[in-house]
Amino acid sequence: KYVYLENLISSVVEKKGGAIRLNGFKYGRGDGKAQGYITITGIARDRESLSAFLTALKEEEKFVEVNLPVSNFAQDKNAPFTIDIRGAF
């Protein structure tokens, strides 16, 4: 089963909404032993939009694990964030 990088990035972008600005993506392909990963960096207008984005990403079936450090919620407005996603890709 193949997963194309374009489809993974599209899955993320579709869920971001207007209050999330994405700055970068880092991708690592998985092998037979380890899952692949995507690291997303960006800025959220507020905590609520960041929380909604995180929830939407967790609902994506391609993504096995979606992690956002709690410290990313420390800033109420214009909060920089880093989200790590793992999956079979």
N, C-alpha and C positions, 0 to 999 in steps of 0.2 A: 504494500500500500504506500503510495507516494503522496506527500503533502508538499505543495509548492509554496515557496517563501512569499510570493505575491498574495496568495490566499490567506496566509497567516497574518500578514500586515493588514490586509483589507478587513479581516475579522476584528482587528484591534481598532482601526480607524472608524469603522461603522458604529462602534459602541461609544465613542468618545464624547459626543454631544458638543454644544457650543461653548461650554465653560471650561473645556480642557484643551490645552495647547501641547501638542507633542513636539519634542525637540530632537529625539533620537531613538534609534533602534539598534540593538546589538543582538546578533543571532549566532547560535552555536548548534551545529547539527549533532544529533544523537547517533550513537552506534548501537550495536547489539546489547551492550551492557548498561549504558547511560541514556537518559532521556535528553532530547534536545531542549534548548532554552531560548527565550527571547527576553531581553531586558529593555524596558521602555522608560525613557525619561521625559519629563515634561513639567508643566505648571498648571495647577488647578486654580480656578478663580476663587473657590471656597471649599471648605471641608465637605459640604453636602454633595457637591458635584464630583469630588474625588471619591467619595463613598459610593455614589451611584455608578461611576465608571468601574470601580473595583467589583461591584456586584454584577454588573453586566458581563465583565470578563470572566467571572467565576461560572457564569451560566453557559459559556461557550463549551461545547462538547469536545473540541479538539484540545482544550487546555486541561491537563490533569491537575496542575497545582498553580495557584496564583497567589503571590506573596507581596504584601506591601508593609514595610516596617511601620510600626505604630508611630515612630518619631516623625513620619511624613505628615501626620495630622496635627503636629504642634503649632503650625502657623495657620491662622484662620483665613487669611486672604492671600492670594497669589502665592500659593504654597508649592514649592518645587517637590517633585516626587520621583521615585524610582520603583517600578513594579517588575518583579521577576516572574516569568511564566515558564512552566515546564510541561512537556508533553511528548508524545510519540511522533516526533518530526525531526 
